[in-house]
Amino acid sequence: MSHREETFESRRRFLQLTAATALGACLGGWSLFTRAGDLPHLTITDPTAKAMNYVEDAGAANNALYKSGSICANCQFYHGPDVGYGTCQLFPGKAVNAKGWCTSYTSKKA
């Protein structure tokens, strides 16, 4: 393969990756604007929820990492009301309980 052909293939691969990335960013951005009311609720049986020890009620968290007062509503990854359900960057496509908690909790104040 000549240098010219290699350059052409590299450019083609770059353009394909750029297009795929742009499409992914658009679709990902769209999901941020989806209302939590339109999304299915995250359940504790969800594989990602299990991996992050998600609980619907932080008071029921049985984990050494849990600190009193740590709830989804005051986590930096949560977007939504303080009561009810909102979206979480860690659980795309699912609505999480504002009173919930998971091991990835990070305070908005931190």
Stockholm file with secondary structure:
# STOCKHOLM 1.0

chainA/1-110         MSHREETFESRRRFLQLTAATALGACLGGWSLFTRAGDLPHLTITDPTAKAMNYVEDAGAANNALYKSGSICANCQFYHGPDVGYGTCQLFPGKAVNAKGWCTSYTSKKA
#=GR chainA/1-110 SS CCHHHHHHHHHHHHHHHHHHHHHHHHHHHHHHTSCGGGSCBCCTTSHHHHHTTCBSSGGGCCCTTCCTTCCGGGBTTEESCSSSEEEETTSTTCEEETTCBCTTCCBTTC
#=GC SS_cons         CCHHHHHHHHHHHHHHHHHHHHHHHHHHHHHHTSCGGGSCBCCTTSHHHHHTTCBSSGGGCCCTTCCTTCCGGGBTTEESCSSSEEEETTSTTCEEETTCBCTTCCBTTC
//
